[in-house]
Amino acid sequence: MSEKKEVHDLRSALELLASVPGQLIQTDIEVDPHAELAGVYRHVGAGGTVMRPTKEGPAMIFNNLKGFAEARVAIGVLASRKRVGLLLDTDPKKLGFHLANSVKNPLPPVVIDNKYARCQEVVHYADEPGFDVRKLVPAPTNTEEDAGPYITMGMCYASDPENGDSDITIHRLCLQSKDEISMFFTPGARHLGVFREKAEAMGKPLPISISIGVDPAIEIAAGFEPPTTPIGFNELQIAGALRHKPVELTKCLTIREHCIANAEYVIEGELLPNFYVREDQNTKTGKAMPEFPGYTGDAKEVPVIKVKAVTHRVNPIMQSCIGPSEEHVSMAGIPTEASIIQMIERAMPGRLQNVYAAPCGGGKYVVVIQFRKNVPSDEGRQRQAALLAFSAFSELKHVFLVDEDVDLFDMSDVMWAMTTRFQGDNDAIFIPGVRCHPLDPSSSPEFSTSIRDVGISCKAIFDCTVPYDQKQRFQRVKFMEIDEGKWAEFLKV
């Protein structure tokens, strides 16, 4: 029996995937990072809300990147729930429970000496002649309309200027010039946004590090949001719990902040106070980049990071993702599931069977809740569970409620339940005028006169569960249980 591979950084994650058939492919064909790379992976394995044709497929490494002699790009590392389960060493169907348990048992990061930090094997200072972050960091564009090259898998790390609390989140980061990167903040949804506003009110820059190419456990943990992880809760503690080992940080070289010690790339910089640019200042397309709902986001006036240095490992591997891909579903959706599980289990233990943040919602907008009614008085509690889900994750728009005999991971089965166990006049519950997410293009006064401001939605619950007193009328067809060993060769997936 081969020894189990331990994952502690991006390279060990890729080694694990390479050892499992069908989980990782590589190519030496030259690829242009401007649109072509994403265009290829759209067909190979993007999935999610990407326009068809697309599919779930393997992660991919591009070894021959036009314009970058020594760099490679890995994409799709998390673009499969099965792959995330493999990387986190757990059942893919139980990932939400696994993460919820890690939130309850946080393990804080530790700081190691710079001499042991692999991320600083090669150092480029911004005041050196010829420095250009665009030539050092091979950030792809997803489409030909993008505002510029985007870092899509950058772990942004900063600290509260008042009390020193630190946090990590993922933002869209556009390379604007040789030493400037724009940073988009979803209003009111990220801890780093609070830190930036505090620093700006003081008239001070906010030191920030961007670590690219890290342990997938960090990338998943960074997807948590309040109220599950309130202001002051560093999500690196969740990654530590997932690995049963603290995340290792090290001191940055040019700013008073830390970065992830074994990252492939680190960008050190400062978020400047009261300085904003349009994301598309170089292209004038009016577009930013493709976002998780499946549409290209509009270019915004956004804050700017002044880059102080770029450090990286020898022969670094850039990590990227396609905005609307299954990779976003994993990073946003699995923490969403964990947050909802935690909230419902506290309120009504023993009834929740599972939660699934479906790809059609990009991991944020749509969840399916599998609920078991044990006694007559449980009737109606399923709808209470849906209300709790909205409380657990404010950006959620639609909740589907299904019984325990429905496979919540199969949207065809969910739609079957909706077809045969749902009546619109009785089982649809609408909650208008609630803040949701500004990247939903239907959440706009232009789309509906009932919406007062961009980002407000009518949230909805679709109760596709059978009334408790009618369960006998809704028994699914029962097939014979077979000897799976006898028929194993025909049952292979």
Secondary structure, DSSP 8 states (H G I E B T S, - for coil): --------SHHHHHHHHHTSTTSEEEE-S-B-TBTHHHHHHHHHT--TT--SS-----EEEE--BTTBSS-EEEE-TTS-HHHHHHHTTS-GGGHHHHHHHHHHS----EE--GGG-GGGSEEEETTSTT--HHHHS---BSSTTSSS-EESSEEEEEE-TTT--EEEEE--EEEEETTEEEE---TT--HHHHHHHHHHHTT--EEEEEEES--HHHHHHTT--TTTS-TT--THHHHHHHHTS--EEEE-SSSS-EEETT-SEEEEEEEEEEEEEETTTTT--SEEEE-TTSSEEE--EEEEEEEEEEEE-SS-EEEE--TTSHHHHHHHHHHHHHHHHHHHHHHSTTTEEEEEE-GGGTTTSEEEEEE---SGGGTTHHHHHHHHHHHH-TT--EEEEE-TTS-TT-HHHHHHHHHHH--HHHHEEEEEEEE--TT-TTSSTTT-TT--STTEEEEEEEE----GGGGGGG---------TTTTHHHH--
